[in-house]
C-alpha cells in the first residue's frame, strides 16, 4: 500500500489552523513498521499552549449555555464525519502505530460506538437530586468544570482521546488536546473533523508537542481539569507538579500488570484463545494487555504446551501489507524494543524459566518487530523487577496455582491494579476473588482487553487514581454544587432572642 500524501497544517486553535513560526522543537509522523518511509515533520511551539487554553476559556461560557440537545447535535455531526473518514483514519492509525489494518478498523468502530454512547447518555448537568428538609429544599446539581486538558498515549490513539474529550464537551466543558507525539497526523485529522463539523470556535483545540508541552499544559493557570492516560512515571510527575495547585481536578489512568486466571472448572478452549488474544494484540502494548497467566494444576502442563504452540504461530509483520493480514505489528519505538529485550535478560537472571525468548525480527520492511516471549515463574518474589514491572511488549509470565489463596496473593503482589480476568464455571469462585483482588475492573470469562466504556473504567493503586471514566464520565466531567433553597416566608418572631432587633 502506498503512503498517502498529507501536509502539515499546524495546531488547531479557536477554529483555525495555525502554523508554528518560531518552533521550540519537532515531532514526526512516521511508521514504526517501515523505517524507510519518509517521516512528516510537525514543528511545535510552547506559545501555542497558552493560545489554545485561552481560546478554550473564551468559548467556555457560550458553550456551557448551549442546550444539551445543541451540544449533542454538534457531536453527532463530528461523529458522522469521522465515520465518513474511517478508511483514511484506519490507514493513519496503522501508519503511525504499526498495528494491522484489521485492528485499526476495529478500534475506530469501537470509537464510533463510544461516541454514540456518550451522546445518548446525555449530560450530568441535566440531573438533580432533591431532598426536602426542615430548612428548605436541598438540591445537588452538576455544572461543567471549565477548560479540560487531555493527554493520551499511542496504544489506542483514536479510542483514548475520544473517551475523554467527547464526554467533556457533552457535559459543557471546552477541551485542549495535546496530540500524542507519536501520532501527530491523527491529531491533525481529528482537528479537521472538528473544523468540518462546525463545532464552535475554541470549544475543541489541538496542539502538537513534546513532554515539556504536556507539563506546561498541566500547569497552565486556566486549566481546570486534567485527563491523563499514559506511563506511571509521568503520572507521578503530574501529581507532584500539582501539589501547589491541588484544587485542579485530575483523572489519571496508567497501566497494569494484568492477570488472567485459568481455573480447573473453566471452558479451557475459551480461556486458551482469549489468553493468546489478550496477551499479544497490539503487540502487548495496551494498558489492558494480559501479562500474567495463573493456571490451575489441572491444566498447567497442557496449557504450557498449547499456549507455546499458538504463540509460535503468531504472524508478525507490516500493518499495511496488501497481501497478508498479520496479528501483530511492530513495537512503537526503538526505545520500546530496547526495554522489551532488556526484560528478557532480567527475567532469566531472576530465575524465571524461558519458554520462548523475545527477539528482534527481520521483515520485508525494516521496523521495530519483535517475537512474543513466555516465561514460567515458579516462585513469587515481591522484590523481583520482572514480576513487578509493566512491560510494554508481547511478554507473558505464567504461574502454576492450586488454590484461590495463591491466586489472590499473586495478583495483588505488584502495586498495579487495573484489570484481571477469572475463567471459571463457578460464580462463587468469581465472587470470592472479587472480594479479595485489588483491581479497578474484574472480568468473568472475558479477556483483560475486553474493556467496556459502558461500565466504570479505571484502575487503582499505581494504575489510576480511582476516578473512573466510562459510565462515570459525566461525574468526572462536572463539579457538584449542593444548594440549600429556602422558600418559606421570614418571621421575625422566630429569631432567637439573642439576635438584636432594629428599633421600631
Secondary structure, 3 states (H helix, E strand, C coil): CCCCCCCCCCEEECCEEECCCCCCEEEEECCCCCCCCCCEEEEECCHHHHHHHHHHHHHHHHHHCCCHHHHHHHHHHHHHHHHHCHHHHHHHHHHHHCCCHHHHHHHHHHHHHHHHHHHHHCCHHHCCEEEEECCEEEEEEEEECCEEEEECCCCCCCHHHHHHHHHHHHCCCEEEEECCCCCHHHHHHHHHHHHHCCCCCCCEEEECCCHHHHHHHHHCCCCCEEEEECCHHHHHHHHHHHHHHCCCEEEEECCCCEEEEECCCCCHHHHHHHHHHHHHHHHHCCCCCEEEEEEEHHHHHHHHHHHHHHHHCCCECCCCCCCCCCCECCCCCHHHHHHHHHHHHHHHHCCCEEEECCCECCCCCCCCCECCEEEEECCCCCCCHHHHCCCCCCEEEEEEECCHHHHHHHHHHCCEECEEEEECCCHHHHHHHHHHCCCCEEEECCCCCCCCCCCEECCEECCECCCCEECCHHHHCEEEEEEEECCCCCCHHHCCCCCCCCCC
